[in-house]
Amino acid sequence: AARATAAALVPDRTLPSSAPVAGGPGVQVTPPQLLAISPATVPARTLRRIARLPHVQKVAVTDGGAVHVAGTALRLLAVDPAQFRSWTPKRVAEHPEVWSGLARGEMVADSGTIKRLGVRLGVDYQIDGGPRVRVAASASLGLPDIDGLVSQEVGRRLGFPAGVVVLVHGDPGKVDRDAVARLLGKGAQVVRIGPESERPKAATPQGQALVGRPESYLDLYQRSATVCPGLSWTVLAAIGQVESSHGRNNGPSSAGALGPMQFMPATWKSYGVDGDGDGEADIWSPYDAVPSAAKYLCANGAGAGGEKLRKSVWFYNHSWDYVNKVLSLADAYARSYAS
């Protein structure tokens, strides 16, 4: 144990050359411009005809249906996570808990449904006449009137009809909705969905803390420390190493912390900043997460040093053993990278 602790307190010598990698697991997203619900399984030949329409680039079909929980109706899609992931907004596609939850046979609820019905994450809900399903995560799916996602296997257990929901990706604003409706036939509902880039962006929490996009973690930690006058960059480097090994293990943790600096989503809402000026405070991006950590530490007195610094690190993780580990590693960084 002593040897393992000593190894953990050795500064990472790759810092000057280790490039920060922005974003969670890389996924090329192709959000739908149209969502259609058919009264019956859509034949493969109809899907091929839709795919040949002008401005259409990609077509997919999945299962779907309605369930009731305590008498309240929910409309769900039953999806193959590997195939459906690219059809979701970037933030959803890069949220690991969404896809691991679906793989476990759990439900992902739309954020609007969470607010509207008071659904609680981590709770099992009894589906009327069906199984109990745990709500693993929430996400802004951006799909009109769709309350959540389950896996195809769960959908089969719920008796959902197969192949009744069609997603169409193409040139924004140019896919012919009426032509898709005609091909699907009588009774099909087709709604247009604005591309993610045309939707209003969520407000960046608490403004900006610009550090740019430096080429190494060392430079990123040093620039981010300027967000909190009096804070040494070595403290940020120590936290980054302890929490994620400088972005090599971005979580989610067992407690639900995310990204290279392992923020809890609730804390991120208050302290997350746009560090690189791209208009988004992204919990997965080191260019946002590291200056956000500096801001959070500063709000708890880190810039004053001494006992206030120790207390600010304790606020980051409520453990005095954690505080001692981080500050010991910060001292080791100071010695190793002394100019």
C-alpha positions in Angstrom: 0.0 0.0 0.0 2.8 2.4 0.8 4.5 1.7 -2.6 1.1 2.3 -4.3 0.7 5.6 -2.5 4.2 6.7 -3.3 3.6 5.9 -7.0 0.4 7.9 -7.0 2.4 10.9 -5.8 4.9 10.9 -8.7 4.2 13.8 -11.0 3.3 12.9 -14.6 6.4 13.7 -16.7 4.3 13.7 -20.0 2.6 17.0 -19.0 4.7 19.3 -21.3 3.9 17.2 -24.3 0.5 15.6 -23.5 -2.1 17.3 -25.6 -5.6 17.8 -24.0 -8.3 15.9 -25.8 -11.7 17.7 -25.9 -15.0 15.8 -25.7 -16.2 12.5 -24.4 -16.2 9.3 -26.5 -16.0 10.5 -30.1 -19.2 10.1 -32.1 -20.0 11.6 -35.4 -23.6 12.8 -34.9 -26.2 13.0 -37.7 -29.3 14.4 -36.0 -32.6 13.8 -37.8 -34.4 16.5 -39.7 -37.6 14.4 -39.7 -39.2 12.0 -37.3 -42.1 9.8 -38.5 -44.3 7.4 -36.7 -46.1 4.8 -38.8 -49.2 2.8 -37.8 -47.5 -0.4 -39.1 -44.0 -1.7 -39.7 -42.3 0.2 -42.5 -41.2 -2.1 -45.3 -37.6 -2.0 -46.4 -38.6 -0.9 -49.9 -40.3 2.2 -48.5 -37.1 3.0 -46.5 -35.1 2.7 -49.7 -37.5 5.1 -51.5 -37.2 7.6 -48.7 -33.4 7.3 -48.9 -33.5 8.2 -52.6 -35.5 11.5 -52.0 -33.6 14.7 -52.8 -31.5 16.1 -49.9 -31.9 12.9 -47.9 -28.5 11.5 -46.7 -29.4 8.9 -44.1 -32.5 6.9 -43.0 -33.0 4.7 -40.0 -35.9 2.8 -38.5 -36.5 1.7 -34.9 -39.2 0.3 -32.6 -41.5 2.4 -30.4 -44.7 2.4 -28.4 -46.6 3.8 -25.5 -46.6 2.5 -21.9 -48.4 3.7 -18.7 -46.7 4.4 -15.4 -49.3 4.9 -12.6 -51.8 5.8 -15.3 -49.6 8.3 -17.0 -48.8 7.7 -20.7 -45.2 7.7 -21.9 -44.1 7.4 -25.5 -40.8 5.5 -25.8 -38.4 4.5 -28.5 -36.8 1.1 -28.3 -33.4 1.4 -29.9 -30.2 -0.4 -30.6 -27.7 1.8 -28.6 -24.8 1.3 -31.1 -26.9 2.3 -34.1 -29.1 5.0 -32.5 -26.3 6.9 -30.8 -25.3 9.0 -33.8 -29.0 10.2 -34.2 -28.8 12.0 -30.9 -27.5 15.5 -30.1 -23.7 15.7 -29.5 -24.1 16.1 -25.7 -26.3 13.0 -25.5 -24.1 10.9 -27.8 -21.1 11.7 -25.6 -22.9 11.0 -22.3 -21.6 7.5 -21.3 -24.4 6.8 -18.7 -27.1 7.2 -21.4 -25.6 4.3 -23.4 -24.4 2.1 -20.5 -27.9 2.5 -18.9 -29.6 1.3 -22.1 -27.2 -1.6 -22.4 -28.2 -2.6 -18.9 -31.9 -2.7 -19.8 -32.7 0.6 -18.1 -34.6 3.7 -19.3 -33.3 7.1 -20.3 -35.9 9.8 -19.8 -36.1 13.0 -21.7 -35.2 16.0 -19.6 -38.6 17.6 -20.2 -40.3 14.4 -19.0 -38.2 14.5 -15.9 -39.4 18.0 -15.1 -43.0 17.5 -16.2 -43.6 14.3 -14.2 -41.1 14.6 -11.4 -39.3 11.4 -12.5 -36.4 10.6 -10.2 -33.1 9.1 -11.5 -32.0 5.8 -10.1 -35.6 4.8 -9.1 -37.4 1.7 -10.4 -40.8 2.4 -11.9 -43.5 -0.2 -12.4 -44.9 -0.1 -15.9 -48.6 -0.9 -15.8 -49.0 -4.5 -16.9 -45.3 -4.8 -17.5 -41.9 -5.0 -15.8 -40.2 -2.6 -13.4 -37.7 -0.4 -15.2 -35.0 1.7 -13.6 -34.4 5.3 -14.9 -30.7 5.4 -15.4 -30.2 8.9 -16.8 -31.9 11.9 -18.3 -31.0 13.7 -21.5 -32.4 16.4 -23.9 -33.2 14.0 -26.7 -34.7 16.7 -29.0 -37.4 14.4 -30.3 -40.9 15.8 -30.3 -43.4 13.9 -28.0 -40.8 11.2 -27.2 -40.5 10.8 -23.4 -37.6 8.4 -23.3 -35.5 5.5 -24.6 -35.2 1.8 -23.8 -33.3 -0.9 -25.5 -34.9 -3.0 -28.2 -34.9 -6.0 -25.9 -36.9 -4.1 -23.3 -39.2 -2.9 -26.1 -39.9 -6.5 -27.1 -40.8 -7.3 -23.5 -43.2 -4.3 -23.5 -44.8 -5.5 -26.7 -43.7 -2.6 -28.9 -44.4 -2.9 -32.6 -41.2 -3.3 -34.7 -39.9 -0.8 -37.2 -42.6 1.9 -36.9 -40.4 4.9 -36.2 -38.4 6.4 -39.0 -35.6 9.0 -38.7 -34.4 11.0 -41.7 -31.2 13.0 -41.8 -30.4 15.3 -44.7 -29.7 18.8 -45.7 -31.2 21.1 -43.0 -34.6 22.5 -44.0 -34.6 20.9 -47.4 -35.9 17.3 -46.8 -39.4 17.2 -48.3 -41.7 16.3 -45.3 -44.8 15.8 -47.5 -42.9 13.4 -49.8 -41.9 11.3 -46.8 -45.5 11.3 -45.6 -46.8 10.2 -49.0 -44.3 7.3 -49.1 -45.3 6.1 -45.6 -48.9 6.2 -46.4 -52.2 7.0 -44.6 -52.0 7.4 -40.8 -48.3 8.2 -40.6 -47.3 11.2 -38.5 -44.3 13.2 -39.8 -42.8 16.1 -37.8 -39.9 18.3 -38.7 -37.0 18.6 -36.3 -34.6 21.6 -36.4 -30.9 20.7 -36.6 -29.1 21.1 -33.4 -27.1 24.0 -34.7 -30.3 26.0 -35.3 -31.7 25.4 -31.8 -31.1 28.0 -29.1 -27.9 27.1 -27.2 -28.1 26.6 -23.5 -26.8 29.6 -21.6 -23.2 29.2 -20.6 -23.1 28.9 -16.9 -21.5 31.9 -15.2 -19.9 33.3 -18.3 -16.4 32.7 -19.6 -12.9 32.1 -18.2 -10.9 32.2 -21.4 -7.7 30.1 -21.5 -7.8 29.2 -25.2 -6.8 25.8 -26.4 -3.2 25.3 -25.3 -1.2 22.4 -26.9 -0.2 20.7 -23.6 -1.7 20.0 -20.2 1.1 21.8 -18.5 0.2 25.0 -20.4 -3.5 24.4 -19.7 -3.0 24.1 -16.0 -0.8 27.2 -15.9 -3.2 29.3 -17.8 -6.2 28.1 -15.8 -4.5 29.0 -12.6 -4.7 32.7 -13.6 -8.5 32.4 -13.2 -7.8 32.3 -9.5 -5.1 34.8 -8.4 -2.9 33.2 -5.7 -3.7 29.6 -6.8 -0.7 27.5 -8.0 -1.1 25.6 -11.2 0.4 22.6 -9.4 -2.8 22.2 -7.4 -4.8 21.9 -10.6 -2.3 19.5 -12.0 -2.5 17.4 -8.9 -6.3 17.3 -9.0 -6.2 16.4 -12.7 -3.9 13.5 -12.1 -5.8 12.2 -9.1 -9.2 12.5 -10.7 -8.7 11.3 -14.2 -5.0 10.9 -14.9 -5.2 14.1 -17.0 -8.2 13.0 -19.1 -7.3 9.4 -19.5 -10.2 8.2 -17.4 -13.1 10.6 -17.7 -15.8 8.5 -16.0 -18.5 8.6 -15.1 -17.4 7.7 -11.6 -19.4 5.5 -9.3 -20.9 8.7 -7.8 -21.7 10.1 -11.3 -18.8 12.6 -11.7 -17.9 13.4 -15.2 -15.0 14.7 -17.3 -11.3 15.2 -16.8 -11.8 17.1 -13.6 -14.6 14.9 -12.4 -17.3 17.4 -11.7 -20.7 16.4 -10.4 -23.3 17.7 -12.9 -25.0 19.8 -10.2 -21.8 21.5 -9.4 -21.0 22.0 -13.0 -24.3 23.9 -13.5 -23.0 26.5 -11.0 -19.3 26.7 -11.8 -18.8 25.3 -15.3 -17.3 27.9 -17.7 -16.5 28.3 -21.4 -12.7 28.2 -21.3 -11.9 28.1 -25.0 -14.6 30.6 -26.2 -16.5 28.2 -28.4 -19.8 29.2 -26.9 -20.3 26.1 -24.8 -19.3 25.0 -21.3 -18.6 21.4 -21.9 -18.0 19.2 -18.8 -16.0 16.7 -21.0 -13.6 19.3 -22.4 -10.4 19.9 -20.5 -10.3 23.5 -21.9 -13.5 24.1 -20.0 -13.1 21.7 -17.1 -9.7 22.9 -15.8 -10.5 26.6 -15.6 -13.9 25.6 -14.0 -12.0 23.7 -11.4 -9.9 26.8 -10.7 -13.1 28.9 -10.4 -14.6 26.4 -8.0 -11.5 26.2 -5.8 -11.3 30.0 -5.8 -15.0 30.4 -4.7 -14.0 28.4 -1.7 -10.9 30.5 -0.8 -8.1 28.7 -2.6 -6.4 31.9 -3.7 -5.6 32.8 -0.1 -3.4 29.7 0.4 -2.7 28.0 3.7 -5.7 26.5 5.6 -8.2 28.1 3.1 -6.5 26.3 0.3 -6.8 23.0 2.2 -10.4 23.7 2.9 -11.1 24.5 -0.8 -9.6 21.2 -1.8 -11.7 19.5 0.8 -14.8 21.1 -0.8 -13.7 19.5 -4.1 -13.7 16.0 -2.4 -14.9 15.7 1.1 -11.9 13.7 2.4 -8.9 15.0 4.4 -6.9 12.0 3.0 -7.8 13.4 -0.5 -6.6 16.9 0.6 -3.3 15.5 1.8 -2.8 13.5 -1.3 -3.5 16.4 -3.7 -1.4 18.9 -1.8 1.5 16.5 -1.5 1.3 15.8 -5.2 1.1 19.5 -5.9 4.4 20.0 -3.9 6.0 17.2 -5.9 4.9 19.0 -9.1 6.4 22.2 -7.9 9.8 20.5 -7.3 9.7 18.5 -10.6 8.7 21.5 -12.8 10.6 24.2 -11.0 11.7 26.8 -13.6 
